[in-house]
């Protein structure tokens, strides 16, 4: 196992990474790096030009002119802005200051030399360097280059071969059969590297057969400056990547001390780097970001960096001391402090990449730390963009995704953490979120307010009703609450309002939880409950109507509950929170609730205040 | 004249800006905004999968297993990572923990339910929203979308017609004759708007003829959602844009209170916005950035924003109180504070756009402020990128551009301000730059050190020699220093070392400056001197040999001088400054000095320290 920093040094010293040039038409050069300095072909302007509408004059002829001493000029030339000022003249007088007579032009003010003249070379001189090499070309550079006579730009590129391997793969666009996997890692790699100016070739998918992999790899090494082999980099019985690389060249590193991404391989064939990229999508993403991007930067492609922001981490972490660990996160500013919440760490959970706007690198040597530690979050979007994140932590409901959709139109990015209602209350208390969706039934029959009073005593808060929503039993065949002891069940996690509702109903009906088979099987969203039922893992579960409807399952109502969003008073005027509040009372949102089904909108948008 | 904020409100309220959709293949969707929410076509994974190599078991069969109580399993299935876990099983045991026997599998530890199983829907559930609408698609989103069965993505676009007008225009790629101008503004507009996802059509250039402009405009309005007419927006005799718009629709705004960019026009034809964009390149850039980008954002294209940084402005400003003024600047961090230096404000100087990494907006209502004020600089590059800026202020030499080129390879961006040697000393004193190139001859015959001692008394500083360089008289016909009184001359600005050298030489030779025709004509770079001579504006000037050589002019040496870079001791370990220092002693740099000519490299890289 090689450390990440040793791996990166090896990439810098073990390969020459000679920059590769290509010429592209000017208009297609935005976002590319110049391969050579670009020089102006000629001066701009090439001759002196009038900067005003008026007359071109010899300044010495105007000497002595004044309010009381008009001077009549015979040697002068009518010019408009942009016209050439011929060599015999050295100044321009604005037409407003000129009296045109039969015999010439009368002026009442002397013109200093070079007044209102754009001198030749004012913008740039012939042979002057307009852009250095290794300059990232911006749209505003293009006007200048066009004006300086540049039509083609030499830019840097790298030819990258991407080889997807795995007998279980199907190309994207095909619905995978059980056990098949859509080949998406080389699609992500091509998108990422192509956007930096690389020329990527995705080779046809190769089955787990060392001879076939070897053949494709030979071709790819011949045709490219860098080759990435997707999957097969572990040490399993069908993992041939290392063996094939070793057969054609040498394996320099097998196993990098990073998580996710550990099985990465660095090889060398014909002096060219060959990277073995693990098959799990988030392992692949980590290897691309932490190993391949620095490598293509050595070839001269632009760096990708949005900087870092110090933020408060919302969980305690313990980790393997030997590895750099990377955790995808949601980053947002709550009040004046930044908060960093980890997303699911499963290496197969691509949605964590989609949902994240930052990640945390916990370096090797660190064993872990306590919740609340201030850590440097690495941004994967601009800081401006991260500053538009609305952090929502608490009970999950499918409608939260639709709130996210409506908020995007206002430029606000909703980041939802499914922590259950109690998790939401605690996140609100710790100022780790802006808003907490909750549906907690108290003993007095009221929802939510008793819990806020208990956990945030004395705090000012506002509750805005999303809807009265129906919870019930989801099944394929009309199982009702009373039937539960006779069927397998899938539960929600402890602390979720749905779990508490179930427990409340079981108590009221005198049913022991131990009588429910599967009571200990926990999932964290309504849709996950419905999916478990649809897939046959369980026969019944408890969820909201909209989740059952989305998957075409049957639903027997158990109870209606008040689903509200809790917000601390201090955040209510935050523009991100106000945007949320205005959407909750909008007709579009009511229309969506109606369409999803199972929501009574009578109370939608109603506010309740504490204390 | 309409204020910018009124103009922007009018754009929001006066047009419907209905988003326009198109479908693009997944791989080409990076950087685009989703037009609709994207839903997963199926669950990922669709069935339970093994998360480890091992055996799939029924967890209840494993109950009671322990070190001292091995359990033999008959109902179990050998699985590899990624294999389907059939419905009858609910856990996986790692192969390392299994003893395979003839009759089955022996285990010594119970497996809790769902151990090492990736449940169906772990990543995403069927029908779940993967991306909301108005989401800016990143490369890391693409892997997920591919995995979720998405092959085409509905994204937002705007069709934009760009009409270049002006009889003086030639297309880019043609060398303009005197008085002609390369049409570059619509090239810049296409690059800027196209990179956000707009479909731009550049119409053929139209002469200054209202009938022709009208015809093209009619077609463009028909074919696009938004039309931009380049140039002809002023009130001059050949400015027809407003008249033509009024003839086909209405002119809502003629003249926006911004500088540069004042002559902008907002019109409406067939309910569509038509923008009149001024012809001067930096006026056009300002109108694109301040008016057109917010307008296309209304259509749903992504916002362009790199944020702002508070910085110390290095000049005093006075301005027209009625306008928002925008000044292109170089921004860099000197020590712990950010410094903002304005670039040339000529509306025709496109190099200011190329050289800038930020701009300052001074709002209407502000009359000006004193040098040293802390102002919010708006970035035009990432903050990371701006943090790599090396600010170099002082004497100009063509070799500074080559230093910039070599620094780019190390990721450092040299921003050079041509302020002359004395300007450099003063900028160094005020901590407004990292390094100051200087060549100031003192009365004791030494260069630079006496000036640093005088202006930065007691300060620690380092001088690194660039070269001993030759200054001399540039001309077309071998004019020497003694011939100067008989020819027209072009001078350098007061405070520049070259000007001081000239004055020194004139004094020594007893020549009165008033005897030199053109002594009062000042330009700010060596190349500008050479250009003035080449263009015939002057017969002679004083500059370095490399500038004369670059333009193929004759050169008569006058003196050799020590051209050094002065750095305050406190900045010498700054990585940007160390990169500069290492380049000054590199063989590549010596090679460039030799190639440019006129530089004696004996002392190149030699350090002198103060005090």
HADDOCK unambig.tbl for C-alpha pairs under 7 A between the chains (distance, minus, plus):
assign (segid A and resid 27 and name CA) (segid B and resid 187 and name CA) 6.90 0.50 0.50
assign (segid A and resid 27 and name CA) (segid B and resid 191 and name CA) 6.13 0.50 0.50
assign (segid A and resid 30 and name CA) (segid B and resid 191 and name CA) 6.86 0.50 0.50
assign (segid A and resid 37 and name CA) (segid B and resid 405 and name CA) 6.92 0.50 0.50
assign (segid A and resid 46 and name CA) (segid B and resid 178 and name CA) 6.67 0.50 0.50
assign (segid A and resid 47 and name CA) (segid B and resid 178 and name CA) 6.35 0.50 0.50
assign (segid A and resid 82 and name CA) (segid B and resid 179 and name CA) 6.54 0.50 0.50
assign (segid A and resid 83 and name CA) (segid B and resid 179 and name CA) 5.49 0.50 0.50
assign (segid A and resid 84 and name CA) (segid B and resid 178 and name CA) 6.67 0.50 0.50
assign (segid A and resid 84 and name CA) (segid B and resid 179 and name CA) 5.35 0.50 0.50
assign (segid A and resid 87 and name CA) (segid B and resid 537 and name CA) 6.74 0.50 0.50
assign (segid A and resid 121 and name CA) (segid B and resid 528 and name CA) 6.73 0.50 0.50
assign (segid A and resid 121 and name CA) (segid B and resid 531 and name CA) 7.00 0.50 0.50
assign (segid A and resid 122 and name CA) (segid B and resid 349 and name CA) 6.79 0.50 0.50
assign (segid A and resid 123 and name CA) (segid B and resid 348 and name CA) 6.65 0.50 0.50
assign (segid A and resid 123 and name CA) (segid B and resid 349 and name CA) 4.40 0.50 0.50
assign (segid A and resid 123 and name CA) (segid B and resid 350 and name CA) 6.25 0.50 0.50
assign (segid A and resid 123 and name CA) (segid B and resid 351 and name CA) 6.08 0.50 0.50
assign (segid A and resid 124 and name CA) (segid B and resid 351 and name CA) 6.95 0.50 0.50
assign (segid A and resid 125 and name CA) (segid B and resid 527 and name CA) 6.78 0.50 0.50
assign (segid A and resid 125 and name CA) (segid B and resid 528 and name CA) 6.91 0.50 0.50
assign (segid A and resid 125 and name CA) (segid B and resid 531 and name CA) 6.96 0.50 0.50
assign (segid A and resid 127 and name CA) (segid B and resid 550 and name CA) 6.59 0.50 0.50
assign (segid A and resid 129 and name CA) (segid B and resid 401 and name CA) 6.57 0.50 0.50
assign (segid A and resid 132 and name CA) (segid B and resid 404 and name CA) 6.58 0.50 0.50
assign (segid A and resid 132 and name CA) (segid B and resid 405 and name CA) 4.57 0.50 0.50
assign (segid A and resid 133 and name CA) (segid B and resid 405 and name CA) 5.67 0.50 0.50
assign (segid A and resid 133 and name CA) (segid B and resid 408 and name CA) 6.78 0.50 0.50
assign (segid A and resid 134 and name CA) (segid B and resid 408 and name CA) 5.65 0.50 0.50
assign (segid A and resid 134 and name CA) (segid B and resid 409 and name CA) 6.13 0.50 0.50
assign (segid A and resid 135 and name CA) (segid B and resid 408 and name CA) 6.90 0.50 0.50
assign (segid A and resid 139 and name CA) (segid B and resid 188 and name CA) 5.79 0.50 0.50
assign (segid A and resid 139 and name CA) (segid B and resid 191 and name CA) 5.22 0.50 0.50
assign (segid A and resid 139 and name CA) (segid B and resid 192 and name CA) 4.84 0.50 0.50
assign (segid A and resid 140 and name CA) (segid B and resid 188 and name CA) 6.09 0.50 0.50
assign (segid A and resid 140 and name CA) (segid B and resid 353 and name CA) 6.32 0.50 0.50
assign (segid A and resid 140 and name CA) (segid B and resid 354 and name CA) 6.81 0.50 0.50
assign (segid A and resid 141 and name CA) (segid B and resid 353 and name CA) 6.80 0.50 0.50
assign (segid A and resid 141 and name CA) (segid B and resid 354 and name CA) 5.22 0.50 0.50
assign (segid A and resid 142 and name CA) (segid B and resid 187 and name CA) 6.90 0.50 0.50
assign (segid A and resid 142 and name CA) (segid B and resid 188 and name CA) 5.34 0.50 0.50
assign (segid A and resid 143 and name CA) (segid B and resid 184 and name CA) 4.84 0.50 0.50
assign (segid A and resid 143 and name CA) (segid B and resid 185 and name CA) 5.78 0.50 0.50
assign (segid A and resid 143 and name CA) (segid B and resid 187 and name CA) 6.07 0.50 0.50
assign (segid A and resid 143 and name CA) (segid B and resid 188 and name CA) 4.59 0.50 0.50
assign (segid A and resid 144 and name CA) (segid B and resid 350 and name CA) 5.37 0.50 0.50
assign (segid A and resid 144 and name CA) (segid B and resid 351 and name CA) 6.69 0.50 0.50
assign (segid A and resid 146 and name CA) (segid B and resid 172 and name CA) 5.51 0.50 0.50
assign (segid A and resid 146 and name CA) (segid B and resid 184 and name CA) 5.40 0.50 0.50
assign (segid A and resid 147 and name CA) (segid B and resid 172 and name CA) 6.75 0.50 0.50
assign (segid A and resid 147 and name CA) (segid B and resid 182 and name CA) 5.30 0.50 0.50
assign (segid A and resid 147 and name CA) (segid B and resid 184 and name CA) 5.67 0.50 0.50
assign (segid A and resid 149 and name CA) (segid B and resid 172 and name CA) 6.44 0.50 0.50
assign (segid A and resid 149 and name CA) (segid B and resid 173 and name CA) 5.41 0.50 0.50
assign (segid A and resid 149 and name CA) (segid B and resid 174 and name CA) 6.94 0.50 0.50
assign (segid A and resid 149 and name CA) (segid B and resid 175 and name CA) 6.68 0.50 0.50
assign (segid A and resid 150 and name CA) (segid B and resid 173 and name CA) 6.53 0.50 0.50
assign (segid A and resid 151 and name CA) (segid B and resid 172 and name CA) 6.95 0.50 0.50
assign (segid A and resid 151 and name CA) (segid B and resid 173 and name CA) 5.62 0.50 0.50
assign (segid A and resid 172 and name CA) (segid B and resid 146 and name CA) 5.52 0.50 0.50
assign (segid A and resid 172 and name CA) (segid B and resid 147 and name CA) 6.75 0.50 0.50
assign (segid A and resid 172 and name CA) (segid B and resid 149 and name CA) 6.44 0.50 0.50
assign (segid A and resid 172 and name CA) (segid B and resid 151 and name CA) 6.96 0.50 0.50
assign (segid A and resid 173 and name CA) (segid B and resid 149 and name CA) 5.41 0.50 0.50
assign (segid A and resid 173 and name CA) (segid B and resid 150 and name CA) 6.52 0.50 0.50
assign (segid A and resid 173 and name CA) (segid B and resid 151 and name CA) 5.62 0.50 0.50
assign (segid A and resid 174 and name CA) (segid B and resid 149 and name CA) 6.94 0.50 0.50
assign (segid A and resid 175 and name CA) (segid B and resid 149 and name CA) 6.69 0.50 0.50
assign (segid A and resid 178 and name CA) (segid B and resid 46 and name CA) 6.65 0.50 0.50
assign (segid A and resid 178 and name CA) (segid B and resid 47 and name CA) 6.32 0.50 0.50
assign (segid A and resid 178 and name CA) (segid B and resid 84 and name CA) 6.67 0.50 0.50
assign (segid A and resid 179 and name CA) (segid B and resid 82 and name CA) 6.56 0.50 0.50
assign (segid A and resid 179 and name CA) (segid B and resid 83 and name CA) 5.52 0.50 0.50
assign (segid A and resid 179 and name CA) (segid B and resid 84 and name CA) 5.34 0.50 0.50
assign (segid A and resid 182 and name CA) (segid B and resid 147 and name CA) 5.30 0.50 0.50
assign (segid A and resid 184 and name CA) (segid B and resid 143 and name CA) 4.85 0.50 0.50
assign (segid A and resid 184 and name CA) (segid B and resid 146 and name CA) 5.40 0.50 0.50
assign (segid A and resid 184 and name CA) (segid B and resid 147 and name CA) 5.66 0.50 0.50
assign (segid A and resid 185 and name CA) (segid B and resid 143 and name CA) 5.79 0.50 0.50
assign (segid A and resid 187 and name CA) (segid B and resid 27 and name CA) 6.90 0.50 0.50
assign (segid A and resid 187 and name CA) (segid B and resid 142 and name CA) 6.89 0.50 0.50
assign (segid A and resid 187 and name CA) (segid B and resid 143 and name CA) 6.07 0.50 0.50
assign (segid A and resid 188 and name CA) (segid B and resid 139 and name CA) 5.79 0.50 0.50
assign (segid A and resid 188 and name CA) (segid B and resid 140 and name CA) 6.11 0.50 0.50
assign (segid A and resid 188 and name CA) (segid B and resid 142 and name CA) 5.34 0.50 0.50
assign (segid A and resid 188 and name CA) (segid B and resid 143 and name CA) 4.60 0.50 0.50
assign (segid A and resid 191 and name CA) (segid B and resid 27 and name CA) 6.13 0.50 0.50
assign (segid A and resid 191 and name CA) (segid B and resid 30 and name CA) 6.88 0.50 0.50
assign (segid A and resid 191 and name CA) (segid B and resid 139 and name CA) 5.22 0.50 0.50
assign (segid A and resid 192 and name CA) (segid B and resid 139 and name CA) 4.84 0.50 0.50
assign (segid A and resid 306 and name CA) (segid B and resid 384 and name CA) 6.83 0.50 0.50
assign (segid A and resid 307 and name CA) (segid B and resid 384 and name CA) 6.05 0.50 0.50
assign (segid A and resid 348 and name CA) (segid B and resid 123 and name CA) 6.65 0.50 0.50
assign (segid A and resid 349 and name CA) (segid B and resid 122 and name CA) 6.79 0.50 0.50
assign (segid A and resid 349 and name CA) (segid B and resid 123 and name CA) 4.40 0.50 0.50
assign (segid A and resid 350 and name CA) (segid B and resid 123 and name CA) 6.25 0.50 0.50
assign (segid A and resid 350 and name CA) (segid B and resid 144 and name CA) 5.37 0.50 0.50
assign (segid A and resid 351 and name CA) (segid B and resid 123 and name CA) 6.09 0.50 0.50
assign (segid A and resid 351 and name CA) (segid B and resid 124 and name CA) 6.95 0.50 0.50
assign (segid A and resid 351 and name CA) (segid B and resid 144 and name CA) 6.69 0.50 0.50
assign (segid A and resid 353 and name CA) (segid B and resid 140 and name CA) 6.29 0.50 0.50
assign (segid A and resid 353 and name CA) (segid B and resid 141 and name CA) 6.80 0.50 0.50
assign (segid A and resid 354 and name CA) (segid B and resid 140 and name CA) 6.80 0.50 0.50
assign (segid A and resid 354 and name CA) (segid B and resid 141 and name CA) 5.21 0.50 0.50
assign (segid A and resid 384 and name CA) (segid B and resid 306 and name CA) 6.85 0.50 0.50
assign (segid A and resid 384 and name CA) (segid B and resid 307 and name CA) 6.07 0.50 0.50
assign (segid A and resid 401 and name CA) (segid B and resid 129 and name CA) 6.60 0.50 0.50
assign (segid A and resid 404 and name CA) (segid B and resid 132 and name CA) 6.59 0.50 0.50
assign (segid A and resid 405 and name CA) (segid B and resid 37 and name CA) 6.94 0.50 0.50
assign (segid A and resid 405 and name CA) (segid B and resid 132 and name CA) 4.59 0.50 0.50
assign (segid A and resid 405 and name CA) (segid B and resid 133 and name CA) 5.70 0.50 0.50
assign (segid A and resid 408 and name CA) (segid B and resid 133 and name CA) 6.79 0.50 0.50
assign (segid A and resid 408 and name CA) (segid B and resid 134 and name CA) 5.67 0.50 0.50
assign (segid A and resid 408 and name CA) (segid B and resid 135 and name CA) 6.93 0.50 0.50
assign (segid A and resid 409 and name CA) (segid B and resid 134 and name CA) 6.17 0.50 0.50
assign (segid A and resid 527 and name CA) (segid B and resid 125 and name CA) 6.81 0.50 0.50
assign (segid A and resid 528 and name CA) (segid B and resid 121 and name CA) 6.74 0.50 0.50
assign (segid A and resid 528 and name CA) (segid B and resid 125 and name CA) 6.94 0.50 0.50
assign (segid A and resid 531 and name CA) (segid B and resid 121 and name CA) 6.97 0.50 0.50
assign (segid A and resid 531 and name CA) (segid B and resid 125 and name CA) 6.96 0.50 0.50
assign (segid A and resid 537 and name CA) (segid B and resid 87 and name CA) 6.69 0.50 0.50
assign (segid A and resid 550 and name CA) (segid B and resid 127 and name CA) 6.63 0.50 0.50
